[in-house]
Amino acid sequence: MKTVEYNYKVPQIGDSGNVWTSGIEENFERLATHKHDGVDSELLAIDNLTRPTQVLDPALWNVNGTGSGYVQNVTIPGGLTIDKVNIRFIIKSGPLANTIIHPTIEPLSVNVYRCIVNDSALELEVLYT
């Protein structure tokens, strides 16, 4: 049995089932009790968690071709793809500032979507998680 970073166990050629079984048990115990403190696992601090954001400028809303609402085509930042993110829209200014809204979104490609709203004055902050 080989011990690797953070004391996880990896089987070696020739390890018997009993040896590997105890290694698996130790790995499960480590996974269940680690704290991401940099000693027992990789350091995970809130500062390390950045969420890409962008602002949808109200000047860029266009009348929807169907005549209902306003649209912007949005490219998701940071190499993220539509199938791997959660998207949150927050009104950025005005009397409804900081209100979360749920506009219609239509995927156009893996990293571009169409956002449809009913108010062309909306300035939206978009959070990707």
N, C-alpha and C positions, 0 to 999 in steps of 0.2 A: 504494500500500500504506500503510495506516494502522498506526502502532505504538500499542498500548494498554498498560495496566498490566502491569508486569513484562516489558516489551519483546516481548509477543506481537504477531504480525502479523495484520491483518484486511484482506481485500481491499476495494478501492474500485471503484465503477463505472468502467469503462474500463481497469482493470488487465488486462494481457495474461496469457496462460497462463504465460509464462516468469516473469513477476514473481510471480504467485501460487504457482507451483511452488517457487520459492526461499523464499517466505514459509512455505509448508507445511514445507519441510525445516528451516528455522530453528525453527519451533514444535516440531517433533518433537525436535530436539536439546535445546531448552529443557526439554521434558517429561522427557526421558531423564536430564538432569543437574541438575535443580533440587534444592534441599536443604531447602526450607521454612524458610529462615533469616530471612525477612522482607525480604531484599534481592532474591533472584531469584524469590521466590514468597511466598505468604501464610505468616506465621510459624505453625508448628505445633509446639507444645510439649506435653509429656505432661500438664502442668497443664490444658491446654485440653480434654483428653479425659476427660469425666466419664461414668461409667456409672451409669444409674439403678439403685438397689437398693431392696429392701423386705424386711421380715421377716414370715414367716408364723407367727403366734402359735399355739402349741400349744393354747391354750384355745379356738381357733376351729375346730378340726377337728370335722366332723360325720360320723356314721356314713353310709357310702355307701348309697344306696337299694337297691343290689343285695345289700347285706349283706357285701360284701368290701371292706375298707379304709375309709379316712377321706378326706373331701373338704373342700376350701375352694374357693370361687369367688374368683378373683383378678383385679383390674383392673390392667392394665399401666400403670405411671406414665409421665409425661412426654409424652403424646400419641403414644407408639409404638404400633405395631400388630403383631399376632401374626405376620403374614406378613413382617415386616421386622426381626425381632429373633432373636437366639439367646438362649436362657434357660438359665442354670446355677443349679442348686440345691445349696447347701452347708449341711451340718448345722452349726448355730451353737453348740451347747453339748452338754455331756455327754461320755461317753467317746469318741464318734466325731466330736467337734468338728473342723471343717475338712475333713470327708470330703465329696466330691462324690457326689451320688446322682442317680438318673434316674427320678423318679416318672412316672407316667402323666399326660399332660396332654391335655385335650379342649377344643378351641376352642369357645367359646359365642357369641362375636361377634368383631369385628375387634380389640377391645382387652380382652376378658375371656376367661379360660380356667378350666377346672376342673382342679385339681391333686389327684391321688389317690395316697395313701401307705398303707403297711400298719402304721403306728405313730402313734397319736394324741398321743404325747409329743414328737414332732419339732418343734423350732424351726428353721425353715429361713431362710437368707438367700438371696434371689433376686437374681441379677445379670443385667442385660439389656445385650447388646452388639449 
